[in-house]
Amino acid sequence: MSWSGKRVAVAGLGRSGIAVAKAAKQLGAQVVAFDERPSDNPSVITATDDLSVSGVEVVSNWHGRLDPDEFDTLVVSPGFAITHPSIHDMGGREVMGEVEFAYLAANDPVIAITGTNGKSTTTVLTWLLLKAAGVDAILCGNIAGSGYPEMTVTEAAMQGGEVLVAEISSFQLETVKNFRPFVATVTNIAPDHLDRHASYEEYVNCKLRLFDRMSGGDTIVIDKDAPGTPLDRINDNCRNVWLSSTGTNSTNGHTARVGTTLFFSGHQIDATSLKVIGEHNVANAMVAWELACSFVGEPTQDQADAMLSALLSFEGLKNRMEVVAEKGGVSVINNSVCTNPEAVISSSQGLAGKQHLLIGGKRKNLNFEEVGQYLRGTDHQAYLFGPDTAELNSQLGGLGQEFVSMGDAFEAAVQAAGNGESVILMPGCASAAPYPSFRERGEHFVEMAERWLLS
């Protein structure tokens, strides 16, 4: 697709918006970038300075409307829902998201990973396995705060490599039309982002759009045991690789499981050899191996050895079941990326011993009754914080102690925890003030843990 001379509007000056604006300009388009935040916002100031060097015009204090006669194409950042007025203003003119833009600009195949939980870990593991196999792979997409060298899909497309390994969110999938991954998976599906999507069914449909354009020569990897994934709706117009992370179903790929014994392209290990905690991470590892092999093909002995070494040395991502402090037999774990009820349950189930769970934030219209049912079957304790503790506690059946701040909840949890127990930031919710995102929330939690160590 030629961008030369096209008049392109870019809505949103976050990471992806800045990357798209720069790339479109580099590809010969006339670009205007819009942001609804005021011009004196520090992030807008930084973005404006950055884009002006590239010759991109920036409009801040934007009222959210566009004159379609001024633009041929609108590229919206993931934060803009498809109901945004600017999208309506474009009428029949071209509207796309960052993933679509990057795909049209890229010369490299894409391995795409979506899902409700586990997609960041699966994305990084796939990238690490490919790098170990000698592939020039680029880690990109919606992934953030992993501790690995991340970039937007657009930045990856412009840099180029042998393959782009991309985490893709439901927000990004709302606007795809031509996007066609070479290899793809959905890790699992559970209710999430119901403040953005009109219904759970719409959210599921959004996730499955990842597979819509895939056909002969492409590969879909699916864990038959993945919770919530509608197996009868997987696109079968391409090669399907089915695996069983629990070992209860037959497989036709490079991985298998018998009890706690895992098989990876002829290598046999025990599940306890993995440094990452929990059954969900066994599934992530198996899916990542299949994704990597779907690109590499049958790995050579040297490749398989290197890939297994990478898998066994993987210690997890920042903000994902990250052990940040230990004292007096008490472990403190940062799982700030846990942002839905299903993630609370699955993450907790992967850890032995009594747990003191810090839960709270923006609920996103999600229901926590199942978390309450789960807690009633354990001796775990819940410490609730943030703006919605009363409703959250009601859904938990009154099992939680309510606190004004995460700091207060942390202090109560570490005082109550005993030898062999864990204190875990397990929010189950999106971040809420004073935390702009899960990263800042996790960073503050780590700071509290470090102070506790010195106390």
C-alpha positions in Angstrom: 0.0 0.0 0.0 1.3 3.5 -0.9 1.1 6.2 1.7 2.8 8.8 -0.5 0.8 12.0 -0.6 -2.0 10.6 1.6 -3.6 13.0 4.1 -3.5 11.0 7.4 -5.0 12.0 10.7 -3.6 10.2 13.8 -5.8 10.2 16.9 -4.0 9.9 20.2 -0.4 10.7 21.2 0.4 7.6 23.2 3.1 5.1 22.3 1.4 3.7 19.3 0.1 7.1 18.0 3.5 8.7 18.0 4.9 5.6 16.3 2.2 5.7 13.6 2.6 9.5 13.0 6.4 9.1 12.5 6.0 6.1 10.3 3.3 7.6 8.1 5.4 10.7 7.6 8.5 8.6 6.8 6.3 6.7 4.2 5.5 10.0 2.5 2.1 10.9 4.0 0.9 14.3 5.1 0.3 13.8 8.8 -1.6 15.7 11.5 -1.6 14.1 15.0 -4.5 14.9 17.4 -4.8 14.6 21.2 -7.6 15.7 23.5 -5.2 16.6 26.3 -4.1 20.2 26.8 -1.0 21.5 25.2 0.7 22.0 28.6 0.3 18.3 29.6 3.9 17.0 30.1 3.3 14.0 27.9 1.8 16.1 25.1 4.7 18.5 25.3 7.2 15.7 25.0 5.2 14.1 22.1 4.9 17.5 20.3 8.7 18.2 20.6 9.4 14.6 19.3 7.0 14.8 16.3 7.9 18.3 15.3 11.4 17.1 14.5 9.8 14.6 12.0 7.7 17.3 10.4 4.4 16.2 11.9 1.8 18.8 12.8 0.3 18.3 16.3 -3.2 19.6 17.4 -3.7 19.4 21.2 -6.9 20.4 23.1 -8.7 18.5 20.3 -12.5 18.6 20.5 -12.7 15.1 19.0 -14.2 15.9 15.7 -12.8 15.8 12.1 -13.6 17.3 8.7 -13.4 14.2 6.4 -12.7 16.4 3.4 -9.3 17.2 5.0 -8.2 13.6 5.4 -8.0 10.4 3.4 -7.3 8.1 6.3 -7.8 8.2 10.1 -5.5 6.0 12.3 -6.9 5.6 15.8 -4.9 4.6 18.9 -6.2 1.6 20.9 -7.7 3.9 23.5 -10.2 5.2 21.0 -13.4 3.1 20.9 -15.1 2.5 17.6 -17.9 4.7 18.9 -15.6 7.8 19.0 -17.1 10.8 17.0 -14.1 11.2 14.8 -14.6 7.7 13.4 -18.2 8.5 12.6 -17.1 11.8 11.0 -15.0 10.0 8.5 -18.1 8.5 6.9 -17.0 6.0 4.3 -13.4 7.1 4.3 -10.6 4.8 5.5 -10.3 4.2 9.3 -7.9 1.8 10.8 -6.0 1.1 14.0 -2.3 0.8 14.7 -2.2 -2.9 14.1 -3.8 -2.6 10.7 -1.4 0.3 9.8 1.6 -1.6 10.9 0.6 -4.7 9.0 0.2 -2.8 5.8 3.6 -1.2 6.3 5.4 -4.4 7.3 7.4 -6.7 5.1 7.7 -9.4 7.7 5.3 -12.1 8.9 3.6 -11.7 12.2 3.1 -14.2 15.1 0.2 -12.8 17.0 -0.9 -13.6 20.5 -4.2 -12.5 22.1 -6.3 -13.7 25.1 -7.5 -12.5 28.4 -4.7 -13.8 30.6 -1.2 -15.0 29.9 -0.7 -13.3 26.6 2.3 -11.2 27.7 4.2 -14.2 29.1 3.3 -16.3 26.0 4.5 -13.5 23.8 7.9 -13.1 25.5 8.4 -16.8 25.7 7.7 -17.2 22.0 10.2 -14.4 21.3 12.8 -16.0 23.6 12.4 -19.4 22.0 12.7 -18.0 18.4 15.8 -16.0 19.4 17.3 -19.1 20.9 16.6 -20.9 17.6 18.6 -18.2 15.8 15.7 -16.3 14.4 15.8 -12.5 14.1 12.5 -11.9 16.0 11.2 -8.6 17.3 9.1 -8.3 20.5 6.3 -5.9 20.0 2.6 -5.0 20.3 0.4 -4.2 23.3 3.0 -5.7 25.7 4.3 -3.3 28.3 6.3 -3.4 31.6 7.7 -6.9 30.9 11.4 -6.0 31.5 12.3 -7.0 27.9 13.0 -4.8 24.9 9.4 -4.0 23.8 8.3 -1.7 20.9 5.0 -0.9 19.2 3.9 -3.0 16.2 4.6 0.0 14.0 8.1 0.5 15.3 8.8 -3.2 14.7 7.3 -3.1 11.2 9.5 -0.1 10.3 12.7 -1.7 11.8 12.1 -5.1 10.2 13.4 -8.6 11.1 12.6 -12.1 10.2 9.3 -12.1 12.2 7.3 -9.8 14.5 6.1 -11.4 17.7 3.2 -9.3 18.8 0.8 -9.2 21.7 -2.5 -8.0 20.5 -5.4 -6.7 22.6 -9.1 -6.7 22.1 -9.0 -2.9 21.7 -6.5 -3.3 18.8 -8.6 -6.0 17.2 -11.7 -3.8 17.0 -10.4 -2.0 13.9 -8.6 -4.8 11.9 -9.8 -5.6 8.4 -6.9 -7.0 6.4 -4.6 -8.1 9.3 -3.5 -11.6 8.7 -1.0 -13.2 11.1 1.2 -16.0 9.8 0.9 -17.8 13.2 -1.6 -16.9 15.9 -3.2 -18.1 19.2 -5.7 -17.0 21.8 -4.4 -18.1 25.2 -7.9 -18.2 26.9 -11.0 -16.0 27.2 -12.7 -14.8 30.4 -14.9 -11.7 31.1 -12.8 -8.5 30.9 -13.1 -4.9 29.6 -16.9 -4.9 29.9 -16.7 -1.1 30.4 -15.4 -0.9 26.8 -17.2 -3.8 25.0 -21.0 -3.8 25.0 -21.2 -7.5 26.1 -19.1 -10.5 26.9 -20.1 -12.0 23.5 -18.8 -8.9 21.7 -15.5 -9.2 23.7 -15.2 -12.9 22.5 -16.0 -11.9 18.9 -13.3 -9.2 19.1 -10.7 -11.7 20.2 -11.6 -14.2 17.5 -11.2 -11.5 14.8 -7.5 -12.3 15.1 -8.1 -15.4 13.0 -10.6 -14.0 10.4 -8.2 -13.5 7.5 -6.0 -16.5 8.1 -6.0 -19.3 5.4 -3.8 -21.8 3.7 -0.2 -21.6 4.8 -1.1 -20.0 8.1 -1.1 -21.7 11.5 -3.4 -21.4 14.5 -2.2 -22.9 17.8 -4.9 -23.7 20.3 -4.8 -25.2 23.8 -7.8 -27.5 24.0 -7.9 -27.0 27.7 -7.8 -23.2 27.6 -10.7 -21.9 29.7 -13.4 -20.0 27.8 -12.0 -20.5 24.3 -14.9 -21.4 21.9 -13.1 -24.4 20.2 -16.0 -24.8 17.7 -15.4 -21.3 16.4 -11.7 -21.6 15.5 -11.0 -20.9 11.8 -10.3 -24.2 10.1 -9.3 -22.7 6.8 -5.7 -23.0 7.8 -3.4 -25.4 9.7 -4.6 -26.0 13.2 -2.2 -27.2 15.9 -4.1 -28.5 19.0 -2.3 -29.1 22.3 -3.4 -30.2 25.7 -1.8 -28.3 28.6 -3.4 -30.7 31.1 -2.5 -33.9 29.3 -6.1 -35.0 29.1 -6.5 -34.7 25.3 -4.4 -35.9 22.4 -2.2 -33.5 20.5 -0.7 -33.2 17.1 2.1 -30.8 17.6 5.6 -30.5 19.2 4.4 -30.6 22.8 2.7 -33.2 25.1 2.1 -33.8 28.7 1.7 -36.9 30.9 1.1 -36.1 34.5 3.8 -33.6 35.5 6.1 -34.7 32.6 6.3 -32.3 29.7 7.6 -33.1 26.3 9.1 -30.4 24.0 10.3 -31.6 20.6 11.7 -34.8 22.1 13.0 -33.2 25.3 11.5 -34.5 28.5 11.3 -32.3 31.7 9.2 -32.2 34.8 6.8 -29.3 35.1 8.5 -28.3 38.4 11.7 -27.5 36.4 10.0 -24.4 35.1 11.0 -21.3 37.1 7.6 -19.7 36.6 4.8 -20.6 39.0 1.5 -22.2 38.2 -0.4 -24.4 35.9 -1.3 -21.4 33.7 2.4 -21.0 33.0 2.7 -24.6 31.9 0.1 -23.8 29.4 1.9 -20.6 28.4 5.2 -22.5 27.9 3.5 -25.2 25.7 1.7 -22.7 23.6 4.8 -20.6 23.1 6.8 -23.7 22.0 4.2 -24.6 19.4 4.1 -21.0 18.1 7.9 -20.9 17.8 7.9 -24.3 16.0 5.2 -23.2 13.7 7.6 -20.6 12.3 10.9 -22.6 12.6 9.5 -25.9 11.6 11.0 -29.1 13.1 13.9 -27.7 15.2 17.3 -29.2 14.8 18.9 -30.8 17.8 21.0 -27.7 18.4 18.0 -25.4 18.1 15.9 -27.6 20.4 18.7 -27.7 23.0 19.0 -23.9 22.9 15.2 -23.4 23.0 14.9 -25.7 26.1 17.7 -23.8 27.8 15.9 -20.5 27.2 12.6 -22.0 28.5 14.2 -23.4 31.7 16.0 -20.2 32.5 12.9 -18.0 32.0 12.0 -16.4 35.4 8.9 -14.6 34.4 8.0 -11.0 33.7 7.9 -7.9 35.9 4.5 -7.4 37.5 3.6 -11.0 36.8 3.8 -13.2 39.9 7.2 -11.5 40.6 8.7 -12.4 44.0 10.0 -9.0 45.2 10.8 -9.6 48.9 11.1 -12.4 51.5 11.5 -12.0 55.2 10.6 -14.2 58.2 9.2 -16.9 55.9 6.8 -14.5 54.3 7.0 -14.0 50.5 5.8 -10.7 48.9 4.7 -11.1 45.3 3.9 -8.4 42.7 1.2 -9.5 40.3 0.0 -6.0 39.3 -0.8 -7.1 35.8 -3.7 -9.2 37.2 -6.7 -7.1 36.1 -9.7 -9.4 36.0 -11.4 -11.9 38.4 -10.3 -15.0 36.4 -6.7 -13.9 36.7 -7.1 -13.6 40.5 -8.3 -17.2 40.7 -5.8 -18.8 38.3 -2.8 -17.0 39.7 -3.8 -17.8 43.3 -4.3 -21.5 42.4 -0.8 -21.7 41.1 0.8 -20.9 44.5 0.9 -23.1 47.6 0.3 -21.9 51.2 -2.0 -19.3 52.8 -2.2 -16.1 50.8 -3.0 -12.5 51.8 -4.4 -10.9 48.6 -4.5 -7.2 47.9 -7.5 -6.6 45.6 -8.8 -3.4 44.2 -8.9 -0.7 41.6 -11.3 0.0 38.7 -13.7 -3.0 38.3 -14.5 -2.4 34.6 -18.1 -3.7 35.3 -16.7 -7.1 36.1 -18.3 -9.5 38.6 -16.2 -10.8 41.5 -18.7 -13.3 42.9 -16.6 -16.3 41.6 -13.6 -14.9 43.4 -15.7 -14.9 46.6 -16.7 -18.5 46.0 -13.1 -19.4 45.5 -11.9 -17.6 48.6 -14.6 -19.4 50.7 -12.9 -22.7 49.9 -9.5 -21.5 51.1 -8.0 -19.9 54.2 -6.7 -16.9 52.1 -7.5 -13.4 53.3 -8.6 -10.5 51.1 -7.5 -6.9 51.7 -9.5 -4.4 49.5 -8.3 -1.0 48.5 -9.2 1.7 46.0 -12.4 3.6 45.0 -14.8 0.6 44.9 -14.2 -1.4 48.0 -17.8 -1.5 49.2 -19.3 -2.9 46.0 -16.2 -5.2 45.6 -16.7 -6.5 49.1 -20.4 -7.1 48.5 -19.6 -9.2 45.5 -17.0 -11.1 47.6 -19.7 -11.9 50.1 -18.1 -9.6 52.8 -14.9 -11.7 52.9 -12.6 -8.7 52.5 -11.2 -6.1 54.9 -11.6 -2.6 53.4 -8.8 0.0 53.3 -8.5 3.5 51.8 -5.1 2.9 50.1 -3.0 0.1 48.8 -0.4 1.1 51.4 -2.8 0.6 54.3 -3.8 -2.8 52.9 -0.2 -3.8 52.5 0.7 -2.9 56.1 -2.2 -4.9 57.4 -1.3 -7.9 55.2 2.3 -8.1 56.2 1.5 -7.8 59.9 -1.0 -10.7 59.6 1.2 -13.0 57.4 3.1 -15.8 59.0 5.9 -18.2 58.1 5.2 -20.0 54.8 2.6 -17.5 53.7 2.5 -14.9 50.9 1.4 -11.3 50.5 0.4 -10.8 46.9 -0.7 -7.7 45.0 -3.5 -9.4 43.1 -5.7 -6.4 42.1 -8.2 -8.2 39.7 -8.9 -4.6 38.5 -7.6 -2.0 36.2 -5.5 0.7 37.9 -7.2 3.6 39.5 -5.9 6.9 41.0 -3.3 7.5 42.1 -1.8 4.9 39.6 -1.9 5.8 35.9 -1.3 2.1 34.9 -0.4 -1.3 36.3 3.3 -0.4 36.0 3.2 2.5 38.4 1.0 0.4 40.7 3.5 -2.4 40.7 6.4 0.0 41.2 4.8 1.5 44.3 4.1 -2.0 45.6 7.7 -3.0 45.1 8.8 0.2 47.0 6.6 -0.7 49.9 8.1 -4.3 49.9 11.6 -2.9 50.0 10.8 -0.6 52.9 9.2 -3.6 54.7 12.4 -5.5 54.2 14.4 -2.8 56.0 12.0 -2.4 58.8 
